[in-house]
Amino acid sequence: MKSQFIVSTLAAAITLSLSAGAIAKDVTEKEQAFEQITVIGSQAAINDIPGSATFISDEELQKFEYTDISRVLSSVPGVYVQEEDGYGLRPNIGMRGTGTGRNDKISVMEDGVLAAPAPYSAPSAYYFPTMGRMQSVEVLKGAASVKYGPRTTGGVLNLVSRSLPTEGSTGLVNAELGTDGFYKGHAYFGKEKNNAAALIEVFSYGADGFKELPVGSDNTGFEKNDVLLKFGYKFGENDAHNLEMKIKYSDEQSDETYMGLTEADYQASPNRRYAASQKDQMNTQHNAYQLNYAYRFGAGYEFLATAYLNDFHRNWYKASKVSESYLAQYSEFEAAPTAEGIEGIGVKANNRDYQAKGIQTELHIPAGDHYITVGLRHHQDEMDRFQWEDKYTLNQDLSMTLTSAGAPGSNSNRFDSAEATTLFIQDEWTIDALVINAGLRYEDITITREEWSKSDPKRENGLTKNISNDTQILVPSLGATYTVSDSLTLLAGIQQGYAPASPGNADQEEEESLNIEFGGRYNVAGFDGEIIAFFSDYSNMHGNCTASIGCSDENIGDQYNYGEVEVSGFEFSAGRIFETDSATFPVRLTYTYTDSQFKNDFASDIWGQVNKGDAMPYVPENQLALSFGAALSSFVFDTQVRYVSDAHADLSADGLNAIDSRVVWDLAAKYLIDDNQKVYLTVDNLFDNTYIANRANGGIQPGKPRTIQMGYSYAF
């Protein structure tokens, strides 16, 4: 199916929908400020969604002042987070048993635009939006998530940046200091006047790190800076037109490594780092541009358009040999360093450039009992890998000396690209207490890999590999909600899960699944929450080969087909605010049960030998989060305790249940000086629990130990 057919189909759908507009009714509740692009919009909007939905407001985010998305999502049912660096710079997020590797099985967005540097051609990339500057966070799973794609199995994570002020001025100054040299500076100022608005926001944070190298004063922390500019203007009769421009810049320098520890070294000193990792450093730069336009032309009709461009460069310079045997060698050398040193330690420059650009549109059409959304997106992205490896000697004094420099392009020299055209149509049909939500998504995707010889850095001698994968797919979804009473709403949904094959998929097979959910939302005796059962039946599941999960160098970037997998479970949440004359006490409990099983035997480059009935690695069976607090006049206290059961690191004999269960407490306390000012104290991992975050590359990476932060905030 060609793009011309897509456009003609879209035009036909719009024409039919407009003809139905003769019976349109006013649906002002559907309208929202366009410059705050959301998938849910508010806590109140959740009841209309035929699937699991979580909205985390600005007020909720301020309770713990988190800068780590891993901690923000830890209380969201059906979401799994595998920590890596302890600060949330490169989180690994999955939903409903999709796996957690580098967010490659979910759709991550910022303000409704795909946030991954190359979401089609290289979804497993090392960029995540800066959590600390976000105004709200939205998580959507189930049938309603099919609208967003391209990966529709797990769900959608949308981060909402700060909105433009609608009147007057608004601003914030926030400063924070903490253990391990942690610092945070956050400020923004926005003003609206005469239908024009502008906002500038600066967010800078960093730390010396909690891991310890045995050499010099090198830290193991990071520095990250983020600047956001927004400009908006309303014009036309009744301010029907709304135009906004968003410009964002961020950079990062982090002295992080893939290199973990041996079991013995972790038990002796969990926050240790080997001297062979002292040169490891990630450098990134991200530039994003977004132009939004909205036209509301009466009776609830709305046309939205967004053009976007994301440029991302990163170079992670890190030791390339970090399997278990190498870690043992590094450990033994540090225990008894010799004059000969360790020669030939490779430090690879994982140098890559990414770009993603496109335009997406939506038309919202109220038509009697129907509310129709028609959308079109044309997207292009690319990844340019141009890598090299330098050789070092680890000396007797544990310093490292460069012995030979690799030629740029001599380690990896390839270019992956994708072009995708997407059409979706969604109809929300209200029949008294029953709301039926039917959607259909069409994707036309071409993904290409071009590769040159490693001895051809100028790319002059022709391609050594040129492969392409063309895919056309229809992804349907059907969901429904039924309002039994003011205290109970039932919901159910069925959808096709889908993810395109990457250029590194030898068989060019897509990931496909059938996803079912059912349950209800309730508000009884002051308690509100939801209970939802889910089931995913994969006819083929993908496994993406990345260095972060220990994949061998020669296979990084490949994608494997794991065949049939079944994932089932349920999500539960309940919350209530208890009140007295002088205080309020909010309490919320969330719980997720997950059962995952491979349905066939195969050998995996990622997880080892897989046998029928094995559970998926890094998918815990049980997760529980309990938060409670107290607001007493000028004093506010909040705490959150999280339990995660054990999980497989891989499917070898040593990897089964090698990620131990853990309990982690966080605490926050605030004193409200007046309506605009507050001072606060936060403690992450209050009881300093030592736990294994992951075992990538055969080594152990620890979770973050207890850290204490103190801050001051002035808002107006």
PyMOL commands that set and color helices and strands:
alter all, ss='L'
color gray80, all
select helices_A, chain A and resi 3-23+28-30+44-48+58-64+69-73+101-103+131-133+143-147+179-181+237-239+263-268+275-277+324-335+547-549+553-555+696-698
alter helices_A, ss='H'
color red, helices_A
select strands_A, chain A and resi 53-56+79-82+92-95+107-110+113-114+136-140+156-160+168-178+183-193+196-207+222-235+241-254+281-296+302-319+342-367+370-394+400-404+412-431+434-451+465-485+488-499+511-524+527-540+542-544+559-561+565-579+583-598+602-604+608-610+622-632+635-644+662-672+677-684+692-694+701-702+707-715
alter strands_A, ss='S'
color yellow, strands_A
deselect
rebuild
show_as cartoon
